[in-house]
């Protein structure tokens, strides 16, 4: 029963994830006003896209090749929890900060909901029910910050060169470097504390399971 549920969830996650990412790439290319190379750079410059690609890759290997080297990597509790942190931040930031800034329609609205709502919830549920989190340690939160820190640095450097910033809260053109850096730092702190929260949740779940036994 559990293995069947895992198969269904990983298949659904992979299918929805790749559909959403590919559809978003199509929409961005279709509506782009800059060169193709710059459009591609901008596409991968969104934390939303990077995190959803990570989710789609994870679900794909968990469904198709769990025993392969990539499958074993994506099966690790540390990898799955880090991915949960990233995709949860995608949902939080979008619904708290960004949702009110635009009103997508048609296919864009569907893709928007998949990337920022359904897929994050699906991955969180997978983490809650199927990820063995009992061995997570506080120290794991530090390497999980490497990706977000590199992402923020890349976004600021790329923005300094092209004057394009993927998110308004780090838009140096509008906010200046001081405010943009403070906002970026604030987001990184939220990611770090969310990492600690999930590790703490794993420890609580471990204690609860021991008491049940």
C-alpha positions, 0 to 999 in steps of 0.5 A: 500500500505504501509503495503504491502510494509512493509510486503514484505520488512520484509519478504525479510529481514528475509529470506535473513538475516537467509540464509546469517547467516546460510550459513556463519556458514556452510562455517565457520564450513566446512573450520575450522581448530580449534575445534567446540566450538572454531569455534562457538566462532569465528563465534559469535565473528564477529561484522558482524554476530552479527549485521546481526543476530540482523537484521534477528531477527528484520525483523522476529518479525516485519513480524510474531509477531509485537504485541508480546513483542519482536515484540514491542521491535524491532518496537521501533524507538530507537531499529531500529535506533541502528540496522541501525547504527550497520549494516551500520558500517558493510557495511562501514568498509567492503567496506572501509577496508576489501574488498580488503583483500580477494577475495571470490568465489562461495557461499562465495561470495554470502554470503559475498555480502548479509552480507556486502552489500544487507542486510545493504542497505535493512535495511537502506531503511526500516529505511528511509521509515518506521521507525518513527524517529521523537522522537529520542533524542541525549541522545539515542546515548549513550546506543546504544554504549553499544553493540559495547563497549562490543563487542570490549572488548570481542574481545580483551579479547578473542584474548588475550586468543586464539590469534585470532582476527576477524579483522586485524585492531584490531589484537594485534598479528600484530599491538600491543596493542597501535595501536589495541586499537587506531583502536578500539577507532576510530571505536567506535567514528565512530559508535557514530558519525553515531548514532548522524547523524541518530538522526540528520536526524530524527530531520530534517525529523520531521521539514520537515514533519511539514513544509509540513503540 
